[in-house]
Amino acid sequence: MEFASSGIRINALCPGVVETAMMQGVAADARARRAFEKAQPVGRFGRPEEVGEAALWLLSDAASFVTGAAVPVDGGMMA
């Protein structure tokens, strides 16, 4: 909060299960993958570009009044 008056916004993205190389290793087994997908409210892994789009929004003027926020990009897991 000490930087907000200087126009510096500090936020955090909190991604859920995202289709990355790390998750491909964890969910290599078909049963494990289905279990991860079933646990997701949206029923699938997120895509890296979906997390990137959230980051771009936070960096844009459209989010100029957003600071000090932890933004879940997790397909509804934290809902």
For each residue, the residues with C-beta under 8 A, 3 or more apart:
1: 4 67 68
2:
3: 6 8 10
4: 1 7 8 9 67 68
5:
6: 3
7: 4
8: 3 4
9: 4 58 63 64 66 67
10: 3 67 68
11: 58 63 66 67 68 69 70 71
12: 69 70 71
13: 51 54 55 58 71 73
14: 70 71 72 73 74 78
15: 18 46 51 73 74
16: 40 46 72 73 74 75 77 78
17: 23 36 39 40 45 46 74 75 77
18: 15 23 45 46 47 48 50 51
19: 23 24 45 46 47 48
20: 23 24 48
21: 24 25
22: 25 26
23: 17 18 19 20 26 27 36 45
24: 19 20 21 27 28
25: 21 22 28
26: 22 23 32 36
27: 23 24 32 33 36 45
28: 24 25 32 33
29: 32 33
30: 33 34
31: 34 35
32: 26 27 28 29 35 36
33: 27 28 29 30 36 37
34: 30 31 37 38
35: 31 32 38 39
36: 17 23 26 27 32 33 39 40 45
37: 33 34 40 43 44 45
38: 34 35 43
39: 17 35 36 77
40: 16 17 36 37 43 44 45 75 76 77
41: 75 76 77 79
42: 75 76
43: 37 38 40
44: 37 40 75
45: 17 18 19 23 27 36 37 40
46: 15 16 17 18 19 50 51 73 74 75
47: 18 19 50 51
48: 18 19 20 51 52
49: 52 53
50: 18 46 47 53 54 73
51: 13 15 18 46 47 48 54 55 73
52: 48 49 55 56
53: 49 50 56 57
54: 13 50 51 57 58 71 73
55: 13 51 52 58 59
56: 52 53 59 60
57: 53 54 60 62 63
58: 9 11 13 54 55 63 66 71
59: 55 56 63
60: 56 57 63 64
61: 64
62: 57
63: 9 11 57 58 59 60 66
64: 9 60 61
65:
66: 9 11 58 63 69 71
67: 1 4 9 10 11
68: 1 4 10 11
69: 11 12 66
70: 11 12 14
71: 11 12 13 14 54 58 66
72: 14 16 77 78 79
73: 13 14 15 16 46 50 51 54
74: 14 15 16 17 46 77 78
75: 16 17 40 41 42 44 46
76: 40 41 42 79
77: 16 17 39 40 41 72 74
78: 14 16 72 74
79: 41 72 76
